[in-house]
Amino acid sequence: MTQPYAEVIGDPIAHSKSPKIHRFWLDALGMEGDYRATRVAADELGDYFDRRRADPAWRGCNITLPHKAAALDHVADRGGVRQSIGAINTVFRDGDGSLVGTNTDAGGFYAPIAGLDLADAPVCVVGAGGAARAVLFALSKLGVGPVTLLNRSPLKGAALLASFGLKGEALPLTAPLPAARLLVNASSLGMAGQPPLALDLAPLPDDAVVYDIVYAPLETPLLTAAHARGLETVDGLEMLVGQAALAFEILFDAQPPRDRDEELRALLLA
């Protein structure tokens, strides 16, 4: 019998830490299976899902840039993700063989800030892509506001705020920060190989939290600037591991051993 496997797809994909995370959990639980990283170009997405649909060993995949929205066109959307978040990051094989899309990014993003009281708190989010959609969806459930969204295209940002029913405004990336309680970089800016995210953090209050979903590098210039201000921070590994844990349960039908998170984090930082 062929070993069951899942994978993460994107372009680029070599930087992904997802295989290390899922393999760590598979080994820790003594489970048979594998988890791989596969580069899939935008024009190959349809063919990719056609091939995997015919592979009985394939349990599903996680999805990263730039496919989180486009993948919705190739799988079933039984949870109404298109209307709610508008992007998926996990595809799994249902009992009838259908490929179904879902999103674990929102839950993964929320977990590290679950203890914060963000009701009516001013928030600033950078980006308007698939990850930003998951972040804004989670924030809309927390009752935050107002939300300032910084993006290359303020028009796209404004439409995104409206789609989630969030009050606030969309501004260009060059706009000064508001006095936000929470600042989230939900873009790829600051990632290795991408332009840096240059923000002046001076307007943030002393109790602000700076959350960067980028994890390669883990210590981004944004987090370095936040540490210099003495601000509380959340790095990209927090969200990455959180969303991976939810996806692992879906893909492998087992709960990951979260009591070994410190060991996993050390492995990912080695």
C-alpha positions in Angstrom: 0.0 0.0 0.0 1.3 3.4 -1.0 2.2 5.7 2.0 -0.4 8.4 2.5 0.9 12.0 2.1 -0.1 15.6 2.1 1.9 18.6 0.9 2.1 22.4 0.6 1.9 24.1 -2.7 2.9 27.6 -3.8 5.4 29.6 -6.0 8.0 30.0 -4.5 7.8 27.1 -2.1 11.4 26.2 -1.1 11.3 28.5 2.0 8.3 26.7 3.5 8.6 25.2 6.9 5.4 23.3 6.7 7.1 19.9 5.8 9.2 20.1 9.0 6.2 20.9 11.1 3.9 18.1 9.8 6.7 15.5 9.7 7.6 16.4 13.3 4.0 15.7 14.3 3.8 12.5 12.2 7.0 11.2 13.8 5.9 12.2 17.3 2.6 10.3 16.9 4.3 7.3 15.3 2.0 7.7 12.3 2.7 6.4 8.8 2.7 9.2 6.2 4.7 12.0 4.7 4.3 15.7 4.0 6.1 17.4 1.1 6.6 20.9 -0.5 5.7 21.1 -4.2 6.1 24.1 -6.5 3.0 24.8 -8.5 3.0 27.7 -11.0 -0.2 29.7 -11.5 -0.9 28.2 -14.9 -0.4 24.7 -13.5 -3.0 24.9 -10.7 -5.9 23.1 -12.5 -3.6 20.3 -13.8 -2.2 19.9 -10.3 -5.6 19.3 -8.7 -6.6 16.9 -11.6 -3.5 14.8 -11.0 -3.9 14.7 -7.2 -7.6 13.9 -7.4 -6.6 10.7 -9.2 -4.0 9.8 -6.5 -5.6 7.7 -3.7 -2.5 8.2 -1.4 -2.9 12.0 -1.5 -4.7 13.3 1.7 -4.8 17.0 0.6 -2.6 20.1 0.7 -1.9 23.4 2.3 -1.8 26.4 0.0 0.4 29.5 0.2 1.2 32.4 -2.1 0.0 33.1 -4.7 -2.8 30.5 -5.0 -5.1 31.1 -1.9 -7.8 32.8 -3.9 -7.4 31.1 -7.3 -7.5 27.6 -5.8 -11.2 28.2 -4.9 -12.0 27.8 -8.6 -10.8 24.2 -8.6 -12.3 22.6 -5.5 -15.7 22.4 -3.7 -16.6 25.2 -1.3 -19.0 23.5 1.0 -18.3 25.9 3.9 -19.0 29.1 2.0 -15.4 30.3 2.3 -15.6 32.3 -1.0 -18.3 34.4 0.6 -16.7 34.7 4.0 -12.9 34.9 3.8 -12.6 34.7 0.0 -9.4 32.5 0.1 -8.5 29.0 1.1 -5.3 27.6 2.5 -6.2 23.9 2.9 -7.7 21.3 0.5 -8.8 17.9 1.7 -10.4 14.8 0.2 -13.9 14.3 1.4 -15.5 10.9 2.1 -17.1 10.8 -1.4 -13.7 11.6 -3.1 -14.4 15.3 -3.7 -11.7 17.9 -3.1 -13.0 20.5 -0.6 -11.4 23.8 0.3 -11.3 25.4 3.7 -9.3 28.0 5.6 -7.2 27.5 8.8 -5.4 30.8 8.6 -8.0 32.7 10.5 -7.9 30.3 13.4 -4.1 30.2 13.3 -3.9 34.0 13.3 -6.3 34.4 16.2 -4.8 31.9 18.6 -1.7 34.0 19.7 -3.9 37.1 20.5 -6.9 35.3 22.0 -6.1 36.9 25.4 -6.1 40.5 24.1 -9.2 42.7 24.7 -9.5 44.1 21.2 -13.2 45.2 21.3 -13.5 48.6 19.6 -9.6 48.8 19.6 -8.0 50.6 16.7 -6.1 48.1 14.4 -3.8 48.5 11.5 -3.4 45.8 8.8 -0.8 45.8 6.0 -1.8 43.9 2.8 -4.9 42.9 1.0 -4.1 39.4 -0.3 -5.3 36.0 0.8 -3.6 36.1 4.2 -5.0 39.6 4.9 -8.5 38.2 4.1 -8.1 35.6 6.8 -6.8 38.2 9.3 -9.6 40.7 8.5 -12.2 37.9 8.9 -10.9 37.0 12.3 -10.7 40.7 13.3 -14.3 41.2 12.2 -15.4 38.5 14.6 -13.6 40.3 17.5 -15.4 43.5 17.0 -12.3 45.7 16.5 -12.4 49.1 15.1 -11.6 51.3 13.4 -9.3 49.4 11.0 -6.7 51.2 8.9 -5.6 49.1 6.0 -2.4 49.9 4.2 -1.9 48.6 0.7 -0.4 49.4 -2.6 -3.9 49.9 -4.0 -6.1 51.7 -1.4 -9.1 51.1 -3.6 -8.6 47.3 -3.3 -8.1 47.8 0.5 -11.3 49.8 0.8 -13.3 47.1 -1.0 -11.9 44.5 1.3 -12.8 46.4 4.5 -16.3 46.8 3.2 -16.6 43.1 2.3 -16.0 42.3 6.0 -18.2 45.0 7.4 -15.2 46.7 9.0 -15.2 50.5 9.7 -12.1 52.4 8.9 -10.1 53.5 5.9 -7.7 52.2 3.3 -4.5 54.2 2.7 -1.3 53.8 0.7 1.7 52.0 2.2 3.4 55.4 2.6 0.8 56.7 5.0 1.8 57.2 8.6 0.5 54.6 11.1 -2.4 55.4 13.3 -2.2 54.9 17.1 -3.2 51.3 16.7 -3.5 48.8 19.6 -2.6 46.0 17.1 -0.4 46.3 14.0 -0.5 43.3 11.7 1.8 42.7 8.6 -0.4 40.4 6.5 1.7 41.0 3.4 4.8 39.4 2.0 6.8 42.6 2.5 9.8 41.9 4.7 10.0 38.2 3.5 13.3 37.0 2.1 13.5 38.1 -1.5 10.7 40.7 -1.1 11.0 44.4 -0.6 11.3 45.5 3.1 8.3 46.9 5.0 9.5 50.3 6.2 7.1 51.7 8.8 7.7 54.4 11.5 6.3 52.8 14.6 6.5 56.1 16.6 2.7 56.6 16.5 1.9 53.3 18.2 1.1 53.4 21.9 3.3 51.7 24.5 0.8 48.9 24.9 0.6 48.1 21.2 1.2 44.6 19.8 3.1 44.1 16.6 2.2 40.9 14.7 4.2 39.9 11.6 3.0 36.8 9.8 6.3 36.6 7.8 8.5 33.8 9.1 11.4 33.8 6.6 13.2 35.5 8.2 11.7 35.1 11.6 13.1 38.3 12.9 11.9 40.8 10.3 12.9 44.4 10.3 9.4 45.2 11.5 9.8 43.0 14.6 13.3 44.4 15.2 11.9 47.9 15.2 9.1 46.8 17.6 11.6 45.3 20.0 13.6 48.5 19.9 10.4 50.3 21.0 9.9 47.7 23.8 6.6 46.6 22.2 5.0 43.2 22.6 5.4 41.1 19.4 4.0 38.0 17.7 6.2 36.4 15.1 5.2 34.4 12.0 5.9 31.0 13.5 3.0 31.5 15.9 0.5 31.7 13.1 2.2 29.2 11.0 2.2 26.5 13.7 -1.4 27.4 14.7 -2.8 27.1 11.2 -0.8 24.0 10.6 -2.2 22.3 13.7 -5.7 22.8 12.4 -4.8 21.6 9.0 -3.0 18.5 10.4 -6.1 17.4 12.1 -8.1 17.8 8.9 -5.5 16.1 6.6 -4.3 13.2 8.9 -7.4 12.9 11.2 -5.3 13.2 14.4 -4.6 16.0 16.9 -1.0 17.2 16.8 1.0 17.0 20.1 0.9 20.7 20.9 2.6 20.0 24.3 5.8 19.7 22.2 5.6 23.2 20.7 8.8 24.3 22.3 10.7 21.4 20.8 9.1 22.0 17.4 10.0 25.7 17.5 13.6 24.9 18.3 13.7 22.5 15.3 12.3 25.2 13.0 14.8 27.8 14.2 17.9 25.4 14.0 
